[in-house]
Amino acid sequence: MKRLLWSVGVLSVLSLGCGTNATQDAENQTEDSTPTQGNERAIALMNGFTMAFGTAWANGDPAGIAETFAADGVRIIGGAQEAFNGRAEIAASFGEVADGGKLQNTHVEIVTTDARFVSEDLVIGCGNFQIMSEADEVLIEGKWGNTYRVEDGELRMLMESAYRSASVVDEAANANSTQELQEAWDCGTSEACAQVDANIASFVSSFNANAAEDVTLLFREDGIRSVSALPEIAIGREAILNSLQGDSSGVLSAEMTGFMEVGNNLVIAHGQWNVSGPDGSVAAFGHWGNLFETSETGALLVMESAGRYLVD
């Protein structure tokens, strides 16, 4: 395949032709969870979003896909080194589905692992995706962890954060990839932004110290961790702790490059990360697009969604 720069997360929540195994029992929510409606409502809204997104995709209509995003939406995907902000940029990023594009005449299969309200008008979801050819050949697969806003009774994508699977990587194809560093976000006088920045700094320092339990405590009790290098999505602190076990060689660095308060002490933020080896050279890099909750005691991760930049 040639470089598929557009689509690592293209399909976010689409469940075309496949079921969903999203957790539907609101009783499974922990004390830290703050949904105002049951998960059945979140799943119903997700299905409506899926239909609109899938129809525009099947029609090869980038502008139609962009209309399923909020006007102030942002798109973070593992096949691009920049964020796409607003519907015009987002439509351009979906150009490969149009006539003559590399994704023309493809379809998608998505499994939703979890969908839930996190406030009265915000829904988060996570899961896996596959982009399929007309012959049902898998072209791209990976994970997504996205945030949506309810607008006029329907979901609109507020932040897409999705990445190809990095469990098996063609290192030769990626050997010459160079990270294009973006400008770090200036928090100014925003206390919420400063809290998020502090959470990121603590994550990096604890990760580099192999302090998995300390990293886990930077998540809400019911937090979600969806990262491209792992086979499963971790939900809840126990699963997140287990996901942090194993080889953590290399030194992690991370910067915030985008930030937006979205109400109810919730913040979407995105940025870049890289891991350097013993000689200081960058061994891997990519993007993250996360949801945080701020409070008097600091920020906690509601959902981490991060992945490696990959070319084919």
Secondary structure as UniProt FT lines:
FT   TURN            5..6
FT   TURN            8..13
FT   TURN            16..17
FT   HELIX           26..28
FT   TURN            31..32
FT   HELIX           39..58
FT   TURN            59..60
FT   HELIX           62..66
FT   TURN            67..68
FT   STRAND          69..77
FT   TURN            78..79
FT   STRAND          84..85
FT   HELIX           86..93
FT   HELIX           95..97
FT   TURN            99..100
FT   TURN            102..105
FT   STRAND          107..119
FT   TURN            120..121
FT   STRAND          122..132
FT   TURN            134..135
FT   STRAND          138..151
FT   TURN            152..153
FT   STRAND          154..164
FT   HELIX           171..174
FT   TURN            175..176
FT   TURN            188..189
FT   HELIX           191..208
FT   TURN            209..210
FT   HELIX           212..216
FT   TURN            217..218
FT   STRAND          219..227
FT   TURN            228..229
FT   STRAND          234..235
FT   HELIX           237..243
FT   STRAND          251..263
FT   TURN            264..265
FT   STRAND          266..276
FT   TURN            278..279
FT   STRAND          282..293
FT   TURN            296..297
FT   STRAND          300..308
//
